[in-house]
């Protein structure tokens, strides 16, 4: 599994609105947590990658995305 895109933005810049609109598309699956902040909080990204992937429940053909303002 791989995440296809990440919405990166500042607080109050519309990331929640953009994520909500994209999530309505049938070919897009977002993480179950809007701002998982995985790449800014995890000390060893590879060791917890399975946990990160559990945040997604895609069906066949969907692309994966998440939105975290902490990445800026």
PQR file with spaces between the fields and no chain letter, atoms N, CA, C, O and H, PARSE charges and radii, in Angstrom:
ATOM       1  N    UNK     1       0.848   -1.174    0.000 -0.4000 1.5000
ATOM       2  CA   UNK     1       0.000    0.000    0.000 -0.0000 2.0000
ATOM       3  C    UNK     1       0.892    1.235    0.000  0.5500 1.7000
ATOM       4  O    UNK     1       1.967    1.242    0.599 -0.5500 1.4000
ATOM       5  N    UNK     2       0.430    2.272   -0.677 -0.4000 1.5000
ATOM       6  CA   UNK     2       1.155    3.537   -0.654 -0.0000 2.0000
ATOM       7  C    UNK     2       0.153    4.675   -0.649  0.5500 1.7000
ATOM       8  O    UNK     2      -0.942    4.550   -1.198 -0.5500 1.4000
ATOM       9  H    UNK     2      -0.443    2.266   -1.164  0.4000 1.0000
ATOM      10  N    UNK     3       0.520    5.764   -0.043 -0.4000 1.5000
ATOM      11  CA   UNK     3      -0.300    6.963   -0.067 -0.0000 2.0000
ATOM      12  C    UNK     3       0.061    7.728   -1.331  0.5500 1.7000
ATOM      13  O    UNK     3       1.237    7.973   -1.600 -0.5500 1.4000
ATOM      14  H    UNK     3       1.409    5.865    0.402  0.4000 1.0000
ATOM      15  N    UNK     4      -0.933    8.098   -2.094 -0.4000 1.5000
ATOM      16  CA   UNK     4      -0.704    8.740   -3.379 -0.0000 2.0000
ATOM      17  C    UNK     4      -0.498   10.245   -3.274  0.5500 1.7000
ATOM      18  O    UNK     4       0.231   10.830   -4.076 -0.5500 1.4000
ATOM      19  H    UNK     4      -1.889    7.898   -1.876  0.4000 1.0000
ATOM      20  N    UNK     5      -1.138   10.876   -2.287 -0.4000 1.5000
ATOM      21  CA   UNK     5      -0.963   12.320   -2.148 -0.0000 2.0000
ATOM      22  C    UNK     5      -1.187   12.741   -0.697  0.5500 1.7000
ATOM      23  O    UNK     5      -1.884   12.076    0.069 -0.5500 1.4000
ATOM      24  H    UNK     5      -1.730   10.401   -1.636  0.4000 1.0000
ATOM      25  N    UNK     6      -0.577   13.861   -0.355 -0.4000 1.5000
ATOM      26  CA   UNK     6      -0.720   14.462    0.965 -0.0000 2.0000
ATOM      27  C    UNK     6      -1.034   15.935    0.764  0.5500 1.7000
ATOM      28  O    UNK     6      -0.346   16.630    0.017 -0.5500 1.4000
ATOM      29  H    UNK     6      -0.011   14.401   -0.978  0.4000 1.0000
ATOM      30  N    UNK     7      -2.077   16.404    1.435 -0.4000 1.5000
ATOM      31  CA   UNK     7      -2.390   17.830    1.412 -0.0000 2.0000
ATOM      32  C    UNK     7      -1.599   18.472    2.539  0.5500 1.7000
ATOM      33  O    UNK     7      -1.776   18.133    3.709 -0.5500 1.4000
ATOM      34  H    UNK     7      -2.636   15.839    2.042  0.4000 1.0000
ATOM      35  N    UNK     8      -0.730   19.395    2.177 -0.4000 1.5000
ATOM      36  CA   UNK     8       0.092   20.111    3.151 -0.0000 2.0000
ATOM      37  C    UNK     8      -0.323   21.572    3.100  0.5500 1.7000
ATOM      38  O    UNK     8      -0.407   22.159    2.022 -0.5500 1.4000
ATOM      39  H    UNK     8      -0.586   19.670    1.227  0.4000 1.0000
ATOM      40  N    UNK     9      -0.579   22.155    4.250 -0.4000 1.5000
ATOM      41  CA   UNK     9      -0.975   23.560    4.282 -0.0000 2.0000
ATOM      42  C    UNK     9      -0.859   24.105    5.683  0.5500 1.7000
ATOM      43  O    UNK     9      -0.547   23.379    6.626 -0.5500 1.4000
ATOM      44  H    UNK     9      -0.511   21.678    5.126  0.4000 1.0000
ATOM      45  N    UNK    10      -1.109   25.376    5.807 -0.4000 1.5000
ATOM      46  CA   UNK    10      -1.084   26.028    7.115 -0.0000 2.0000
ATOM      47  C    UNK    10      -2.459   25.915    7.762  0.5500 1.7000
ATOM      48  O    UNK    10      -3.455   25.651    7.089 -0.5500 1.4000
ATOM      49  H    UNK    10      -1.362   25.967    5.041  0.4000 1.0000
ATOM      50  N    UNK    11      -2.499   26.113    9.053 -0.4000 1.5000
ATOM      51  CA   UNK    11      -3.785   26.118    9.745 -0.0000 2.0000
ATOM      52  C    UNK    11      -4.646   27.242    9.188  0.5500 1.7000
ATOM      53  O    UNK    11      -4.151   28.319    8.855 -0.5500 1.4000
ATOM      54  H    UNK    11      -1.690   26.327    9.600  0.4000 1.0000
ATOM      55  N    UNK    12      -5.940   26.972    9.093 -0.4000 1.5000
ATOM      56  CA   UNK    12      -6.919   27.934    8.582 -0.0000 2.0000
ATOM      57  C    UNK    12      -6.685   28.297    7.117  0.5500 1.7000
ATOM      58  O    UNK    12      -7.046   29.390    6.680 -0.5500 1.4000
ATOM      59  H    UNK    12      -6.342   26.097    9.363  0.4000 1.0000
ATOM      60  N    UNK    13      -6.078   27.378    6.355 -0.4000 1.5000
ATOM      61  CA   UNK    13      -5.828   27.668    4.945 -0.0000 2.0000
ATOM      62  C    UNK    13      -6.749   26.880    4.012  0.5500 1.7000
ATOM      63  O    UNK    13      -6.590   26.941    2.793 -0.5500 1.4000
ATOM      64  H    UNK    13      -5.785   26.490    6.710  0.4000 1.0000
ATOM      65  N    UNK    14      -7.700   26.149    4.568 -0.4000 1.5000
ATOM      66  CA   UNK    14      -8.661   25.425    3.745 -0.0000 2.0000
ATOM      67  C    UNK    14      -8.362   23.956    3.533  0.5500 1.7000
ATOM      68  O    UNK    14      -9.002   23.317    2.698 -0.5500 1.4000
ATOM      69  H    UNK    14      -7.829   26.100    5.558  0.4000 1.0000
ATOM      70  N    UNK    15      -7.400   23.397    4.270 -0.4000 1.5000
ATOM      71  CA   UNK    15      -7.068   21.982    4.069 -0.0000 2.0000
ATOM      72  C    UNK    15      -8.235   21.069    4.432  0.5500 1.7000
ATOM      73  O    UNK    15      -8.440   20.055    3.766 -0.5500 1.4000
ATOM      74  H    UNK    15      -6.879   23.916    4.948  0.4000 1.0000
ATOM      75  N    UNK    16      -8.995   21.395    5.458 -0.4000 1.5000
ATOM      76  CA   UNK    16     -10.135   20.573    5.850 -0.0000 2.0000
ATOM      77  C    UNK    16     -11.197   20.592    4.765  0.5500 1.7000
ATOM      78  O    UNK    16     -11.760   19.551    4.426 -0.5500 1.4000
ATOM      79  H    UNK    16      -8.828   22.219    5.999  0.4000 1.0000
ATOM      80  N    UNK    17     -11.471   21.753    4.225 -0.4000 1.5000
ATOM      81  CA   UNK    17     -12.462   21.876    3.159 -0.0000 2.0000
ATOM      82  C    UNK    17     -12.018   21.123    1.910  0.5500 1.7000
ATOM      83  O    UNK    17     -12.812   20.407    1.300 -0.5500 1.4000
ATOM      84  H    UNK    17     -11.014   22.598    4.501  0.4000 1.0000
ATOM      85  N    UNK    18     -10.766   21.282    1.533 -0.4000 1.5000
ATOM      86  CA   UNK    18     -10.246   20.577    0.364 -0.0000 2.0000
ATOM      87  C    UNK    18     -10.303   19.064    0.567  0.5500 1.7000
ATOM      88  O    UNK    18     -10.718   18.330   -0.330 -0.5500 1.4000
ATOM      89  H    UNK    18     -10.121   21.864    2.028  0.4000 1.0000
ATOM      90  N    UNK    19      -9.890   18.604    1.734 -0.4000 1.5000
ATOM      91  CA   UNK    19      -9.915   17.168    2.028 -0.0000 2.0000
ATOM      92  C    UNK    19     -11.345   16.628    1.988  0.5500 1.7000
ATOM      93  O    UNK    19     -11.582   15.546    1.451 -0.5500 1.4000
ATOM      94  H    UNK    19      -9.553   19.200    2.463  0.4000 1.0000
ATOM      95  N    UNK    20     -12.291   17.367    2.546 -0.4000 1.5000
ATOM      96  CA   UNK    20     -13.687   16.922    2.551 -0.0000 2.0000
ATOM      97  C    UNK    20     -14.235   16.823    1.128  0.5500 1.7000
ATOM      98  O    UNK    20     -14.962   15.882    0.810 -0.5500 1.4000
ATOM      99  H    UNK    20     -12.098   18.247    2.982  0.4000 1.0000
ATOM     100  N    UNK    21     -13.898   17.770    0.285 -0.4000 1.5000
ATOM     101  CA   UNK    21     -14.390   17.730   -1.089 -0.0000 2.0000
ATOM     102  C    UNK    21     -13.764   16.579   -1.874  0.5500 1.7000
ATOM     103  O    UNK    21     -14.456   15.888   -2.621 -0.5500 1.4000
ATOM     104  H    UNK    21     -13.307   18.535    0.544  0.4000 1.0000
ATOM     105  N    UNK    22     -12.471   16.374   -1.708 -0.4000 1.5000
ATOM     106  CA   UNK    22     -11.813   15.261   -2.397 -0.0000 2.0000
ATOM     107  C    UNK    22     -12.328   13.917   -1.895  0.5500 1.7000
ATOM     108  O    UNK    22     -12.456   12.974   -2.677 -0.5500 1.4000
ATOM     109  H    UNK    22     -11.909   16.935   -1.101  0.4000 1.0000
ATOM     110  N    UNK    23     -12.623   13.818   -0.605 -0.4000 1.5000
ATOM     111  CA   UNK    23     -13.093   12.558   -0.020 -0.0000 2.0000
ATOM     112  C    UNK    23     -14.460   12.143   -0.575  0.5500 1.7000
ATOM     113  O    UNK    23     -14.822   10.968   -0.509 -0.5500 1.4000
ATOM     114  H    UNK    23     -12.519   14.583    0.030  0.4000 1.0000
ATOM     115  N    UNK    24     -15.207   13.083   -1.111 -0.4000 1.5000
ATOM     116  CA   UNK    24     -16.506   12.752   -1.708 -0.0000 2.0000
ATOM     117  C    UNK    24     -16.368   12.025   -3.036  0.5500 1.7000
ATOM     118  O    UNK    24     -17.312   11.389   -3.506 -0.5500 1.4000
ATOM     119  H    UNK    24     -14.913   14.037   -1.165  0.4000 1.0000
ATOM     120  N    UNK    25     -15.197   12.120   -3.632 -0.4000 1.5000
ATOM     121  CA   UNK    25     -15.002   11.472   -4.934 -0.0000 2.0000
ATOM     122  C    UNK    25     -14.897    9.965   -4.723  0.5500 1.7000
ATOM     123  O    UNK    25     -14.184    9.527   -3.821 -0.5500 1.4000
ATOM     124  H    UNK    25     -14.430   12.637   -3.249  0.4000 1.0000
ATOM     125  N    UNK    26     -15.586    9.160   -5.531 -0.4000 1.5000
ATOM     126  CA   UNK    26     -15.591    7.708   -5.313 -0.0000 2.0000
ATOM     127  C    UNK    26     -14.240    7.023   -5.535  0.5500 1.7000
ATOM     128  O    UNK    26     -14.053    5.882   -5.111 -0.5500 1.4000
ATOM     129  H    UNK    26     -16.166    9.516   -6.264  0.4000 1.0000
ATOM     130  N    UNK    27     -13.308    7.696   -6.186 -0.4000 1.5000
ATOM     131  CA   UNK    27     -12.011    7.070   -6.436 -0.0000 2.0000
ATOM     132  C    UNK    27     -10.938    7.542   -5.458  0.5500 1.7000
ATOM     133  O    UNK    27      -9.750    7.297   -5.670 -0.5500 1.4000
ATOM     134  H    UNK    27     -13.460    8.622   -6.531  0.4000 1.0000
ATOM     135  N    UNK    28     -11.357    8.220   -4.383 -0.4000 1.5000
ATOM     136  CA   UNK    28     -10.400    8.724   -3.392 -0.0000 2.0000
ATOM     137  C    UNK    28     -10.756    8.167   -2.021  0.5500 1.7000
ATOM     138  O    UNK    28     -11.917    8.193   -1.612 -0.5500 1.4000
ATOM     139  H    UNK    28     -12.321    8.419   -4.211  0.4000 1.0000
ATOM     140  N    UNK    29      -9.747    7.663   -1.314 -0.4000 1.5000
ATOM     141  CA   UNK    29      -9.915    7.200    0.068 -0.0000 2.0000
ATOM     142  C    UNK    29      -8.970    8.005    0.949  0.5500 1.7000
ATOM     143  O    UNK    29      -7.762    8.034    0.713 -0.5500 1.4000
ATOM     144  H    UNK    29      -8.804    7.643   -1.646  0.4000 1.0000
ATOM     145  N    UNK    30      -9.521    8.656    1.960 -0.4000 1.5000
ATOM     146  CA   UNK    30      -8.705    9.425    2.899 -0.0000 2.0000
ATOM     147  C    UNK    30      -8.454    8.622    4.163  0.5500 1.7000
ATOM     148  O    UNK    30      -9.161    7.658    4.456 -0.5500 1.4000
ATOM     149  H    UNK    30     -10.502    8.632    2.153  0.4000 1.0000
ATOM     150  N    UNK    31      -7.445    9.030    4.900 -0.4000 1.5000
ATOM     151  CA   UNK    31      -7.163    8.379    6.188 -0.0000 2.0000
ATOM     152  C    UNK    31      -8.350    8.592    7.117  0.5500 1.7000
ATOM     153  O    UNK    31      -9.075    9.579    6.992 -0.5500 1.4000
ATOM     154  H    UNK    31      -6.870    9.813    4.662  0.4000 1.0000
ATOM     155  N    UNK    32      -8.543    7.674    8.040 -0.4000 1.5000
ATOM     156  CA   UNK    32      -9.666    7.768    8.973 -0.0000 2.0000
ATOM     157  C    UNK    32      -9.502    8.941    9.939  0.5500 1.7000
ATOM     158  O    UNK    32     -10.483    9.417   10.510 -0.5500 1.4000
ATOM     159  H    UNK    32      -7.954    6.872    8.142  0.4000 1.0000
ATOM     160  N    UNK    33      -8.283    9.402   10.121 -0.4000 1.5000
ATOM     161  CA   UNK    33      -7.988   10.587   10.940 -0.0000 2.0000
ATOM     162  C    UNK    33      -7.556   11.675    9.965  0.5500 1.7000
ATOM     163  O    UNK    33      -6.669   11.444    9.144 -0.5500 1.4000
ATOM     164  H    UNK    33      -7.486    9.016    9.657  0.4000 1.0000
ATOM     165  N    UNK    34      -8.166   12.859   10.039 -0.4000 1.5000
ATOM     166  CA   UNK    34      -7.846   13.892    9.057 -0.0000 2.0000
ATOM     167  C    UNK    34      -6.391   14.306    9.122  0.5500 1.7000
ATOM     168  O    UNK    34      -5.757   14.438    8.075 -0.5500 1.4000
ATOM     169  H    UNK    34      -8.887   13.047   10.705  0.4000 1.0000
ATOM     170  N    UNK    35      -5.840   14.515   10.289 -0.4000 1.5000
ATOM     171  CA   UNK    35      -4.448   14.937   10.429 -0.0000 2.0000
ATOM     172  C    UNK    35      -3.664   13.916   11.261  0.5500 1.7000
ATOM     173  O    UNK    35      -3.411   14.149   12.443 -0.5500 1.4000
ATOM     174  H    UNK    35      -6.355   14.408   11.139  0.4000 1.0000
ATOM     175  N    UNK    36      -3.283   12.799   10.658 -0.4000 1.5000
ATOM     176  CA   UNK    36      -2.559   11.800   11.437 -0.0000 2.0000
ATOM     177  C    UNK    36      -1.163   12.250   11.863  0.5500 1.7000
ATOM     178  O    UNK    36      -0.621   11.713   12.829 -0.5500 1.4000
ATOM     179  H    UNK    36      -3.489   12.610    9.697  0.4000 1.0000
ATOM     180  N    UNK    37      -0.574   13.212   11.176 -0.4000 1.5000
ATOM     181  CA   UNK    37       0.745   13.765   11.519 -0.0000 2.0000
ATOM     182  C    UNK    37       1.808   12.673   11.657  0.5500 1.7000
ATOM     183  O    UNK    37       2.763   12.814   12.420 -0.5500 1.4000
ATOM     184  H    UNK    37      -1.014   13.648   10.391  0.4000 1.0000
ATOM     185  N    UNK    38       1.631   11.613   10.928 -0.4000 1.5000
ATOM     186  CA   UNK    38       2.532   10.461   11.041 -0.0000 2.0000
ATOM     187  C    UNK    38       3.989   10.836   10.796  0.5500 1.7000
ATOM     188  O    UNK    38       4.869   10.423   11.551 -0.5500 1.4000
ATOM     189  H    UNK    38       0.854   11.499   10.308  0.4000 1.0000
ATOM     190  N    UNK    39       4.248   11.607    9.760 -0.4000 1.5000
ATOM     191  CA   UNK    39       5.625   11.899    9.378 -0.0000 2.0000
ATOM     192  C    UNK    39       6.264   13.002   10.218  0.5500 1.7000
ATOM     193  O    UNK    39       7.452   13.285   10.061 -0.5500 1.4000
ATOM     194  H    UNK    39       3.533   11.942    9.147  0.4000 1.0000
ATOM     195  N    UNK    40       5.503   13.621   11.097 -0.4000 1.5000
ATOM     196  CA   UNK    40       6.094   14.624   11.985 -0.0000 2.0000
ATOM     197  C    UNK    40       6.168   14.136   13.427  0.5500 1.7000
ATOM     198  O    UNK    40       6.800   14.784   14.262 -0.5500 1.4000
ATOM     199  H    UNK    40       4.538   13.392   11.225  0.4000 1.0000
ATOM     200  N    UNK    41       5.535   13.004   13.736 -0.4000 1.5000
ATOM     201  CA   UNK    41       5.530   12.501   15.112 -0.0000 2.0000
ATOM     202  C    UNK    41       6.237   11.167   15.280  0.5500 1.7000
ATOM     203  O    UNK    41       6.633   10.814   16.392 -0.5500 1.4000
ATOM     204  H    UNK    41       5.022   12.477   13.058  0.4000 1.0000
ATOM     205  N    UNK    42       6.398   10.439   14.222 -0.4000 1.5000
ATOM     206  CA   UNK    42       6.995    9.105   14.293 -0.0000 2.0000
ATOM     207  C    UNK    42       8.519    9.210   14.274  0.5500 1.7000
ATOM     208  O    UNK    42       9.086    9.814   13.363 -0.5500 1.4000
ATOM     209  H    UNK    42       6.077   10.725   13.319  0.4000 1.0000
ATOM     210  N    UNK    43       9.182    8.630   15.268 -0.4000 1.5000
ATOM     211  CA   UNK    43      10.647    8.656   15.307 -0.0000 2.0000
ATOM     212  C    UNK    43      11.266    7.787   14.211  0.5500 1.7000
ATOM     213  O    UNK    43      12.224    8.196   13.555 -0.5500 1.4000
ATOM     214  H    UNK    43       8.722    8.139   16.008  0.4000 1.0000
ATOM     215  N    UNK    44      10.720    6.602   14.020 -0.4000 1.5000
ATOM     216  CA   UNK    44      11.221    5.687   13.004 -0.0000 2.0000
ATOM     217  C    UNK    44      10.062    5.356   12.072  0.5500 1.7000
ATOM     218  O    UNK    44       9.246    4.487   12.382 -0.5500 1.4000
ATOM     219  H    UNK    44       9.941    6.270   14.552  0.4000 1.0000
ATOM     220  N    UNK    45       9.983    6.035   10.946 -0.4000 1.5000
ATOM     221  CA   UNK    45       8.843    5.888   10.047 -0.0000 2.0000
ATOM     222  C    UNK    45       8.613    4.446    9.625  0.5500 1.7000
ATOM     223  O    UNK    45       7.469    3.994    9.585 -0.5500 1.4000
ATOM     224  H    UNK    45      10.645    6.740   10.694  0.4000 1.0000
ATOM     225  N    UNK    46       9.660    3.724    9.313 -0.4000 1.5000
ATOM     226  CA   UNK    46       9.488    2.356    8.821 -0.0000 2.0000
ATOM     227  C    UNK    46       8.921    1.419    9.875  0.5500 1.7000
ATOM     228  O    UNK    46       8.154    0.516    9.540 -0.5500 1.4000
ATOM     229  H    UNK    46      10.590    4.090    9.345  0.4000 1.0000
ATOM     230  N    UNK    47       9.275    1.610   11.131 -0.4000 1.5000
ATOM     231  CA   UNK    47       8.812    0.687   12.169 -0.0000 2.0000
ATOM     232  C    UNK    47       7.308    0.790   12.405  0.5500 1.7000
ATOM     233  O    UNK    47       6.690   -0.183   12.838 -0.5500 1.4000
ATOM     234  H    UNK    47       9.898    2.343   11.403  0.4000 1.0000
ATOM     235  N    UNK    48       6.712    1.935   12.135 -0.4000 1.5000
ATOM     236  CA   UNK    48       5.285    2.104   12.378 -0.0000 2.0000
ATOM     237  C    UNK    48       4.456    2.211   11.125  0.5500 1.7000
ATOM     238  O    UNK    48       3.298    2.621   11.187 -0.5500 1.4000
ATOM     239  H    UNK    48       7.214    2.726   11.783  0.4000 1.0000
ATOM     240  N    UNK    49       5.020    1.852    9.985 -0.4000 1.5000
ATOM     241  CA   UNK    49       4.323    2.016    8.715 -0.0000 2.0000
ATOM     242  C    UNK    49       3.046    1.192    8.632  0.5500 1.7000
ATOM     243  O    UNK    49       2.073    1.621    8.011 -0.5500 1.4000
ATOM     244  H    UNK    49       5.962    1.519    9.935  0.4000 1.0000
ATOM     245  N    UNK    50       3.035    0.029    9.240 -0.4000 1.5000
ATOM     246  CA   UNK    50       1.814   -0.788    9.230 -0.0000 2.0000
ATOM     247  C    UNK    50       0.683   -0.081    9.965  0.5500 1.7000
ATOM     248  O    UNK    50      -0.469   -0.133    9.534 -0.5500 1.4000
ATOM     249  H    UNK    50       3.825   -0.320    9.744  0.4000 1.0000
ATOM     250  N    UNK    51       1.005    0.570   11.059 -0.4000 1.5000
ATOM     251  CA   UNK    51      -0.008    1.330   11.799 -0.0000 2.0000
ATOM     252  C    UNK    51      -0.554    2.484   10.977  0.5500 1.7000
ATOM     253  O    UNK    51      -1.751    2.772   11.011 -0.5500 1.4000
ATOM     254  H    UNK    51       1.941    0.612   11.409  0.4000 1.0000
ATOM     255  N    UNK    52       0.323    3.139   10.242 -0.4000 1.5000
ATOM     256  CA   UNK    52      -0.090    4.230    9.363 -0.0000 2.0000
ATOM     257  C    UNK    52      -1.026    3.704    8.280  0.5500 1.7000
ATOM     258  O    UNK    52      -2.046    4.325    7.982 -0.5500 1.4000
ATOM     259  H    UNK    52       1.295    2.905   10.214  0.4000 1.0000
ATOM     260  N    UNK    53      -0.687    2.577    7.700 -0.4000 1.5000
ATOM     261  CA   UNK    53      -1.519    2.014    6.641 -0.0000 2.0000
ATOM     262  C    UNK    53      -2.881    1.553    7.160  0.5500 1.7000
ATOM     263  O    UNK    53      -3.843    1.500    6.393 -0.5500 1.4000
ATOM     264  H    UNK    53       0.142    2.072    7.942  0.4000 1.0000
ATOM     265  N    UNK    54      -2.978    1.224    8.437 -0.4000 1.5000
ATOM     266  CA   UNK    54      -4.276    0.835    9.009 -0.0000 2.0000
ATOM     267  C    UNK    54      -5.253    2.004    9.072  0.5500 1.7000
ATOM     268  O    UNK    54      -6.445    1.794    9.294 -0.5500 1.4000
ATOM     269  H    UNK    54      -2.197    1.267    9.060  0.4000 1.0000
ATOM     270  N    UNK    55      -4.775    3.226    8.880 -0.4000 1.5000
ATOM     271  CA   UNK    55      -5.657    4.392    8.872 -0.0000 2.0000
ATOM     272  C    UNK    55      -6.478    4.484    7.590  0.5500 1.7000
ATOM     273  O    UNK    55      -7.390    5.304    7.492 -0.5500 1.4000
ATOM     274  H    UNK    55      -3.806    3.397    8.699  0.4000 1.0000
ATOM     275  N    UNK    56      -6.157    3.648    6.610 -0.4000 1.5000
ATOM     276  CA   UNK    56      -6.819    3.686    5.311 -0.0000 2.0000
ATOM     277  C    UNK    56      -7.611    2.410    5.077  0.5500 1.7000
ATOM     278  O    UNK    56      -7.177    1.318    5.443 -0.5500 1.4000
ATOM     279  H    UNK    56      -5.416    2.982    6.689  0.4000 1.0000
ATOM     280  N    UNK    57      -8.784    2.561    4.459 -0.4000 1.5000
ATOM     281  CA   UNK    57      -9.625    1.409    4.107 -0.0000 2.0000
ATOM     282  C    UNK    57     -10.093    1.561    2.666  0.5500 1.7000
ATOM     283  O    UNK    57     -11.282    1.758    2.414 -0.5500 1.4000
ATOM     284  H    UNK    57      -9.137    3.448    4.161  0.4000 1.0000
ATOM     285  N    UNK    58      -9.177    1.472    1.735 -0.4000 1.5000
ATOM     286  CA   UNK    58      -9.573    1.681    0.338 -0.0000 2.0000
ATOM     287  C    UNK    58     -10.270    0.463   -0.256  0.5500 1.7000
ATOM     288  O    UNK    58     -10.114   -0.665    0.212 -0.5500 1.4000
ATOM     289  H    UNK    58      -8.211    1.312    1.940  0.4000 1.0000
ATOM     290  N    UNK    59     -11.032    0.729   -1.288 -0.4000 1.5000
ATOM     291  CA   UNK    59     -11.568   -0.342   -2.119 -0.0000 2.0000
ATOM     292  C    UNK    59     -10.763   -0.324   -3.412  0.5500 1.7000
ATOM     293  O    UNK    59     -10.051    0.641   -3.692 -0.5500 1.4000
ATOM     294  H    UNK    59     -11.158    1.645   -1.669  0.4000 1.0000
ATOM     295  N    UNK    60     -10.875   -1.366   -4.184 -0.4000 1.5000
ATOM     296  CA   UNK    60     -10.091   -1.490   -5.411 -0.0000 2.0000
ATOM     297  C    UNK    60     -10.269   -0.263   -6.307  0.5500 1.7000
ATOM     298  O    UNK    60     -11.389    0.182   -6.558 -0.5500 1.4000
ATOM     299  H    UNK    60     -11.453   -2.150   -3.957  0.4000 1.0000
ATOM     300  N    UNK    61      -9.162    0.263   -6.776 -0.4000 1.5000
ATOM     301  CA   UNK    61      -9.186    1.381   -7.699 -0.0000 2.0000
ATOM     302  C    UNK    61      -9.106    2.756   -7.062  0.5500 1.7000
ATOM     303  O    UNK    61      -8.980    3.752   -7.774 -0.5500 1.4000
ATOM     304  H    UNK    61      -8.252   -0.099   -6.573  0.4000 1.0000
ATOM     305  N    UNK    62      -9.177    2.838   -5.742 -0.4000 1.5000
ATOM     306  CA   UNK    62      -9.105    4.139   -5.081 -0.0000 2.0000
ATOM     307  C    UNK    62      -7.658    4.566   -4.858  0.5500 1.7000
ATOM     308  O    UNK    62      -6.776    3.736   -4.635 -0.5500 1.4000
ATOM     309  H    UNK    62      -9.280    2.029   -5.163  0.4000 1.0000
ATOM     310  N    UNK    63      -7.433    5.873   -4.921 -0.4000 1.5000
ATOM     311  CA   UNK    63      -6.138    6.414   -4.543 -0.0000 2.0000
ATOM     312  C    UNK    63      -6.243    6.894   -3.103  0.5500 1.7000
ATOM     313  O    UNK    63      -7.329    7.232   -2.632 -0.5500 1.4000
ATOM     314  H    UNK    63      -8.149    6.547   -5.102  0.4000 1.0000
ATOM     315  N    UNK    64      -5.116    6.924   -2.410 -0.4000 1.5000
ATOM     316  CA   UNK    64      -5.083    7.245   -0.987 -0.0000 2.0000
ATOM     317  C    UNK    64      -4.529    8.638   -0.753  0.5500 1.7000
ATOM     318  O    UNK    64      -3.578    9.059   -1.410 -0.5500 1.4000
ATOM     319  H    UNK    64      -4.234    6.650   -2.793  0.4000 1.0000
ATOM     320  N    UNK    65      -5.134    9.350    0.192 -0.4000 1.5000
ATOM     321  CA   UNK    65      -4.655   10.677    0.529 -0.0000 2.0000
ATOM     322  C    UNK    65      -4.850   10.984    1.998  0.5500 1.7000
ATOM     323  O    UNK    65      -5.639   10.340    2.689 -0.5500 1.4000
ATOM     324  H    UNK    65      -5.907    9.008    0.727  0.4000 1.0000
ATOM     325  N    UNK    66      -4.124   11.966    2.454 -0.4000 1.5000
ATOM     326  CA   UNK    66      -4.292   12.471    3.812 -0.0000 2.0000
ATOM     327  C    UNK    66      -3.959   13.951    3.833  0.5500 1.7000
ATOM     328  O    UNK    66      -3.356   14.475    2.896 -0.5500 1.4000
ATOM     329  H    UNK    66      -3.483   12.489    1.893  0.4000 1.0000
ATOM     330  N    UNK    67      -4.352   14.618    4.899 -0.4000 1.5000
ATOM     331  CA   UNK    67      -4.110   16.058    5.045 -0.0000 2.0000
ATOM     332  C    UNK    67      -3.584   16.319    6.444  0.5500 1.7000
ATOM     333  O    UNK    67      -4.249   16.003    7.431 -0.5500 1.4000
ATOM     334  H    UNK    67      -4.842   14.193    5.660  0.4000 1.0000
ATOM     335  N    UNK    68      -2.395   16.895    6.533 -0.4000 1.5000
ATOM     336  CA   UNK    68      -1.803   17.229    7.829 -0.0000 2.0000
ATOM     337  C    UNK    68      -1.080   18.575    7.733  0.5500 1.7000
ATOM     338  O    UNK    68      -0.098   18.705    7.003 -0.5500 1.4000
ATOM     339  H    UNK    68      -1.856   17.152    5.732  0.4000 1.0000
ATOM     340  N    UNK    69      -1.560   19.556    8.459 -0.4000 1.5000
ATOM     341  CA   UNK    69      -0.918   20.870    8.420 -0.0000 2.0000
ATOM     342  C    UNK    69       0.436   20.841    9.123  0.5500 1.7000
ATOM     343  O    UNK    69       1.258   21.730    8.899 -0.5500 1.4000
ATOM     344  H    UNK    69      -2.359   19.450    9.053  0.4000 1.0000
ATOM     345  N    UNK    70       0.685   19.853    9.959 -0.4000 1.5000
ATOM     346  CA   UNK    70       1.959   19.772   10.699 -0.0000 2.0000
ATOM     347  C    UNK    70       3.161   19.549    9.793  0.5500 1.7000
ATOM     348  O    UNK    70       4.297   19.782   10.207 -0.5500 1.4000
ATOM     349  H    UNK    70       0.017   19.131   10.141  0.4000 1.0000
ATOM     350  N    UNK    71       2.927   19.098    8.554 -0.4000 1.5000
ATOM     351  CA   UNK    71       4.037   18.786    7.663 -0.0000 2.0000
ATOM     352  C    UNK    71       4.724   20.035    7.118  0.5500 1.7000
ATOM     353  O    UNK    71       5.824   19.933    6.574 -0.5500 1.4000
ATOM     354  H    UNK    71       2.004   18.909    8.217  0.4000 1.0000
ATOM     355  N    UNK    72       4.112   21.202    7.248 -0.4000 1.5000
ATOM     356  CA   UNK    72       4.773   22.412    6.784 -0.0000 2.0000
ATOM     357  C    UNK    72       5.831   22.792    7.776  0.5500 1.7000
ATOM     358  O    UNK    72       6.523   23.792    7.587 -0.5500 1.4000
ATOM     359  H    UNK    72       3.219   21.285    7.690  0.4000 1.0000
